[in-house]
Amino acid sequence: MATVLMCRRFPRLSRVTAFSTTAKRKAEHGSSKSKKEKHDKPGAANTGTESGATIQLLKPQDYRVLYNPAAYAKGRAGSQQRVDRDSSQALSDTFTGPGTTQAPHTFPPAASQALPPIRNALPKPKSLLEQTILATLYKEEAEKEKWEVHNSKEDPRMFQKGRPEYRSLSCDSAEPAQTLPAEEGESILQSVAGCEGSPGILTDYFHKLSCLPAERRAALVSDPRFSALCHHAVTAIRLFSTPDLIQILKACVPLAVPASHPLLDACEAEFCRRAWDMGLEQLLLVADCWRCLERSVPSYLGILFSYANLHWKDLTLPQFVQLLYIIGEGRRSPADLAQKVESTILKHLDAFTLEELGAICLGLFKSLSGLSDHVMRRIADRVSLQMEDMSTYALVNVLKMLRYTRMDHVPLMRELGKVIPARIPTTNIQGIMHITLTYSSLHFFNEDVLAAVATSLPSKVSYCRSKDAAKFLWSFGCLDYEPPNAEEFYSSLIKQLHMKLHEFSKFPEHLLTALLGLAFVKRFPEELIDFALREEFIQKTRGSKYELKKDLFTLGKSVEIECPTYQGSRLPPQLCQEFTEVVLSFAEREIYVRPEIVEATSLLESMLGGPEYVKNHMILPHTRSSDLEVRLAKDGHPIPFNFKDPLAAKKLKDMGVSLTDDLISQLVKGRAHSQSPMEVGNEAGIARQERGDAAGTPCLGGALTAGAKSQAEPKAGCWQPQEVRLALQVSNRNHFCYGSKRLLGLHCLKRRQLRLLGYVVVEIPFWEWFPLLKRTRSEKLSYLHYKVFCPALLTRAG
């Protein structure tokens, strides 16, 4: 029996600066099977030629991160919702199944050990029988999990089973109750040649053939006699009555007539011609047939929507829900119907079944239709009270719309946290992804939900599309959560990213989203990063419909700071400069001018002696938020550094600023607004001399002096010896998880990178600073004085 050796190379995974391990293996060449695998997996072709694989685990200091990539965040609703919805499919969308891959394997959880090659993860079959048994087990396991996958023609239509009225509005694609014997089908096909094209006979033929057993129907489309029957129908298309023509179209669904078939071309043209003479029930039924046939019919849908607009008052509840289903499946949002849709939802809100509510939300989500906060809140109110009675599929559809409208409905999210963890193991992978993405998009942190997702995901990871894997990584990184099975969870998703590497040339935004999510939790897979920072991939991002420059910038600069041993591709300096200018331009317009930051900057300037002692800027432009930088000598003296011109630096030479009680009193009374920084400094110096204080001696209570003992003139931007740099973080609610003091991932990343660069991070959180904005100047100065001159800062920095 021949033995086939299979070799697989592991990606390098960086965990910053703790250790590195090397796993060596031999690469086998010459196997025709290996060559075929390389051909089938673009992006993996080059990796197999290396003789060894180095697994470096670079472990950064204590910190985490979180931030919104451009592909997922724009505007109020955020393109994370709009973009997702634009490209997202229903939970039922097809994706790569496990039948096309080997049984999934995961990395062992021990991060401190070299990861063994995958080939060692399974015992090697020693006989043909064992191989057969093993293959059978894998096949049975794959079949066992296939029940999870939503059927795109069935699951979105589950709401239609709740009312008998939907039978006249929808096409039943289920197997016929009574099948036609194959002999009778053969007799019909034999009689086609002599058929004179009578509409009634043709209609009857199509109906009977649609009742044949499934295996016989599958062969009909390629049968010349069936083609002749279709030709007769096309020739007589205008002779059919509308009910007969609808019957023929309905028969095409179980017959699986291709969407581009000439018969369907003729039917579409004829239905468009007759539409204004049909009833709304017939129009909706025909539209449902087109959906089942997966044929795009924009002209027909346009007529349907116009007809519905004119006859809106005549719509029954089932007709309204069916119309929204058709709107969603057509991915079109008629602007003139928006107001009428909202008023009808409110009118029937208590009468809708829970499945119908899910169908309404899915239709609006797929068609990019917005909802007012009032209507969305009313829907969420009802769902939160009846969630346990709602199917997971319908519930996920409501969550999509909740995410799109950015609705912070706390009762629904709390109830979801109670209901959904137990359902996670039996929910398909797209459903789990949408649940997880809802929590991260709305910044709700629920450890029970996230832990349930992390536990369930590794065994299902082979079902993940590239988009799914990216959004899982982004969501966990955004909420800065590492589950108990973190190593298994992340290694399985990173492996899936490698499996889907060929997809990222078409969807570059997914790779950047995934890598940013990993960076937030201190994981830097070097091979994937190298791929993302190559010139070829950067060119791909420029062709994307999303703005990905900022995401590339954040990833590239984060790797520079956190992965000092990284040897792969890097962003070109000119691109970094370009991205920096874009970010700083945005900050000038939108960030530096925020009231809470402007007030803190003004008070610090007054307290320290002038604008030379504080700088409102982005220390790390790639993190897209501002810092108030203050510099102190090791003995506690503030150091001037923010010089707009050389003269300012010269004037401040040998000047000290001492925050005495008298000076604080003057500042509180507002005298600082009528004095220049130099005058404030002079008054402080006089007060110190009158008390007999020695120059350069810090005052009790944290008051500091600067420029003592003919200190050399400081240079702007130059880091002085024994200097402590403070990075004051004036945060707002958007930097934290909803209703908590838990920082989001991007802002954790920023703080740890500041610390890596030697800064002391000083928090000015919104729950402390915002209430003070309404208080007296004295109280605000006292608060900032405590934050800047806290003795613990100097001790920690030392």
Number of C-alpha atoms within 10 A of each C-alpha: 6 4 6 10 12 13 16 16 19 20 20 20 23 27 24 23 16 13 13 19 16 15 15 14 15 11 16 14 14 7 12 10 13 19 13 11 13 16 12 12 14 14 18 19 15 9 16 18 12 10 12 16 20 18 21 25 26 25 19 22 16 11 18 29 28 31 29 23 27 21 24 22 18 16 9 10 17 20 20 22 28 23 19 22 20 15 9 17 14 23 24 20 13 15 13 13 15 21 15 9 10 11 16 16 18 19 19 15 15 10 16 11 14 17 19 14 16 16 13 8 12 9 7 10 12 10 10 10 10 12 13 12 13 13 14 12 13 17 15 12 14 16 13 10 15 15 12 18 20 21 15 15 15 15 16 23 16 16 23 22 11 14 10 10 14 19 12 13 23 22 22 18 16 9 13 14 7 9 14 15 14 15 9 13 20 13 10 20 19 13 12 19 12 7 14 10 19 13 19 12 12 22 21 16 19 22 19 17 26 26 22 24 17 15 8 16 18 15 11 20 16 9 11 11 18 19 18 15 21 21 15 20 24 18 12 14 18 15 15 18 12 17 12 16 21 20 16 24 26 25 24 23 21 24 24 16 19 15 16 12 12 15 23 21 14 15 19 19 14 16 18 17 12 13 18 14 10 13 10 20 17 17 27 23 21 25 26 22 23 25 19 22 23 15 17 14 16 12 11 19 21 14 16 22 21 15 17 20 16 9 11 16 10 12 16 13 17 18 19 20 22 27 24 20 25 22 26 22 22 20 17 19 20 14 8 11 15 15 11 12 18 16 12 15 21 15 12 13 17 12 12 17 15 23 25 23 26 28 27 27 28 28 29 27 32 27 22 21 23 16 20 12 14 12 15 22 18 13 20 25 15 15 22 19 12 13 20 15 11 17 14 23 22 23 26 24 28 26 26 24 28 26 26 28 23 18 18 17 15 15 14 21 20 13 16 20 18 15 15 21 16 13 13 22 17 14 20 23 27 27 24 25 23 23 25 22 26 23 24 27 23 19 23 20 24 19 15 13 21 23 18 18 23 21 17 18 26 19 15 15 21 26 24 24 22 24 23 23 28 26 26 27 25 33 28 27 30 33 31 29 22 18 18 11 13 16 16 22 24 24 21 23 24 23 20 20 24 18 18 21 20 16 18 21 19 12 17 23 25 24 25 27 29 26 25 30 32 27 29 30 27 26 24 29 22 23 17 21 21 16 19 26 20 15 14 11 15 18 12 16 23 13 12 15 11 16 17 20 18 20 22 27 23 23 24 21 18 22 20 13 15 26 22 11 14 18 9 13 16 20 18 12 9 9 13 20 12 12 20 19 13 14 19 20 12 13 19 13 10 10 19 21 13 12 12 17 18 14 13 20 21 15 19 23 17 23 24 29 29 23 19 20 22 26 22 22 17 21 18 18 22 22 24 21 22 24 25 21 24 25 25 23 19 15 16 25 27 28 26 28 25 22 20 11 9 10 9 15 18 13 11 22 18 16 23 25 31 31 27 17 11 12 20 18 13 13 20 17 12 14 14 21 11 9 12 14 20 16 14 23 23 17 14 21 19 13 19 21 11 8 8 9 13 11 18 20 17 18 17 9 13 17 23 24 29 28 22 17 12 9 11 10 15 19 14 15 9 8 13 15 8 12 19 25 22 23 26 23 20 20 23 14 14 12 21 24 22 19 11 11 13 15 23 27 31 29 26 24 26 26 24 22 22 18 15 14 12 14 21 22 19 19 15 18 17 19 12 12 19 16 10 16 15 10 10 10 16 14 14 20 20 13 15 18 19 13 16 23 18 16 13 10 17 20 9 8 15 10
